[in-house]
Amino acid sequence: MAHVLIVDDEVNIRRVLAAMLKRDGYEVTAAADGEQALAVMARTPVEVVVTDLVMPRLDGLALLRRVAVDYPDVPVIVITAHGTVDSAVAALKAGAFDYITKPFEHEELKKVIAKATRAHEFERQNVHAEGEKPPLVGQSQAMRQVYEVIGKVADSPSTVLITGESGTGKELVAQALHRGSSRRDKPLIKVNCAAIPKDLVESELFGYERGAFTGAVGSKPGRFELADGGTLFLDEIGEVPLEMQVKLLRALQESEFERVGGVKTIRVDVRLITATNRDLKALIAEERFREDLYYRLNVVPIALPPLRDRREDIPLLVQHFIEKYDRRLGKKVERLDDEAMQVLVHYSWPGNIRELENLVERSVLFADGPAISEAQLPDSLRERAPGPQAPIAAVGPLGAIAAPSGASMKEIVRQAQAELERELITRALEETGGNVTRAAKRLQISRKSLQIKMKELGLRGTEDREE
């Protein structure tokens, strides 16, 4: 079971909570305030933090902010006697996973901690930090198109549907949309629909009234209420149960809803942003997603390209992550050497930017000098990707590139990359009879990306034929 850290200045509360959780099989450590909690976390792995808000020395909100930066994958649950919507918004804006109010029942706390544990495991598996978020990085044509759309729609009330493979940065786009809007000073409430049990989705989104179900000892606002005046980001929208999609559609169309077990209609002003790595049209065909909801969500579509389709951004991303983890880990790493960069540029990156960030963090951690060499990279990066066809082997080693005298490392790497891309594309076109669509599949990039590269390199193919 998970290791839970309880933080409360009242010794009786700590004892009661510890006894409850230990009976449920959790490993429990207690701390009297935020400073003690951080000391515990510095020496012991913790999966979930349960903290009071009002404490001496370092209070609950200050602890939340520290955990969000130093331990971004650890969910924090706030327990407070001050259960107003304002305090809930403040806690959630500071990074709280959820909150419950005193007095509470054992079952309510048990459910919230179980949900937090699942979320922690989900985040760890996806190598994803919820606290410190890097800015959007990249100057490729595909990313410039994304920036253009963000600039045009950020300050509009229209709903946005962000699509893309896992790890492409969908949440970063949602944050950029919020920061670029007039709602930037209001809350940005984030919900990962994949981390919520299906029977709790309604109460999570719309809240509940006292007595609505066993364990509901008090009323609680949902995420729509907490986001009033601001932005609600629903990640993995394709995981919302079909029976809940009707209520979600009504909330979007009418800007109103009722809490679970309630009769009062609540009106809110919320800008909705959703994201998914699923094919929603395929889910519609399978009758697992409502077509009317899809069109209501897809007012402004933003499609994020996979990293393999924006390889020219890899050096920028690598340098960004080196600087980030150099500071965090107290190292003195400056760069990747030329050979290492070439390996990264031509790897397929099935895990996209998350995988790249994870690799750079590990490489910085184990680096013993200012540069990360090819020998320090995992062997798996040089293995052939699985598929019906073996990928084309990279040719044109860096040493074969005739660099101008006095050229910088960036110029040499750029020239080496261009020559390697030319060789790979030329070979793919030769092996597919010049068919651009088949060559793109062979190279595992999009047809549009290949056409752009061919234009840049002055290469020509034949007209595509239907397979």
Steps between C-alpha positions, in 0.01 A plus 500: 500500500598865460698703752280787629641805679256667744573865584299664780592704808233325709647183647158334542419552130832345405437198722144443375596530135803277543292231672235517224748469217711231662185288535455539126853371443676829425847582626465824698737772618384809691636855521391796714551771235623568149867520590493159668312363198769618256768348722315165486464519122870578458596166653199273432301433180137610544211425263228724651501802735197580718535843660311754707497858368548701818827407674792684666836559332421370149126485431310272262499735199874561528558126529285444190712737295825340615376148425375609155853611407719247684272192477268575206368143468384480865129589543406718799161475671393793716289448813355816643222626724473803273310324221398795285524512124763776533732287711448205264593715200811631677609147588435362151679795336799431723510142373271301732373172359176525700361617832257382767347691789489429871313311630542220248422130490751221465350385169526847346868532590565143388350566156695823447832341603434198276431738210820694576701178510368400158582844363854480642558164334352628174734800498806292586426256219473787253820672625301817543545777756190697597675784678776679316407525134745593225386754240411389150831453320554472126538700181393238246231583247257269680552679832481846341155404377403398855629834637299686236176329601569559871558868434172533309270311739655540846279794600180359355231309693494219240562143605826345382573132430871416515594171337829318481687194614584453866792718602471766229426787742122537493484638853763761414277624218207524744716704736611727216136559400410589860800731547419679174139570597332767711424217746869462590445633853216255561547130575618243248348177632645179354328162502648178364190304407700178464597512869141525632294185563193500277257512790665818635518704178166678557579605857851608397377725222175631646535455877251352742260592780502367853343156517521441123674168566665309783788706634369835375495664844509848349448682174794536262541705181617325186768603253259705289412714801861538606594617151228769490642806326805305387592197290419131543739257332367147455785274395425158347143607420448174311492315835180673622226235528230516235223550757679810635545660160138620490542706818835631378341610173223682684752675727686622191192612310313661788787588737296347781463172689388349832722336759453129564203471738409867453206683346645852479627596154849649511619737225869544422722688256764247397724477193543130420814347349514125440771264382528140388742252350205288382332506160164649600349434157580132541336508846193662341484217244520253789218692678728576794507878449212731414524666161321815619746536789794455261385787280438717807856435622668525160426869435874576482714192430873506576694195383842456659755320283698205638867568565605284205324751271684800645853367530650843436371600847690223679824701553298788651307264728817320606672824596191616688486180704876499562476848651195401706650185651846651531352750746277248675770234543786738573711378207722684252386347173501735202404300193479174307794426274446480123470121477252483788286772343490310171373189680222701664403680179448172314331296773125443453392623850185292558460672838544845344617795713440317828739227390758758388476689829538180699807404296664841546435497875662156532793603278564818701479306825770251394717741300857534625601799290368805315386297197280192468655255254338242274647223718295629795170459314293182542564230240127489429524835320711339231280194458270471202139590566251211465264499206408321180808646333842558645579872509765630267844501657655839563794584280740790462701509824581839645867461418415478128341846500729765356447787739627850418810610686408658833140372489319480834370176646142603416593564137678164474209313657251683276697410187542140614129472565412643157734258323365205697139600431578534129652150493209344691231667288679425173531133591135481609384653171719262301365197685137609454525604136475866595160461669487771769229336712680164512834671563349690796373172648843347446663788687226497769416868455192675364458560129482876560828499695669306221373743237635794701839329536512413130430862410774621736750252354395547136385139457212382282276194506231360272127554534354277774316192387219335694624184674 
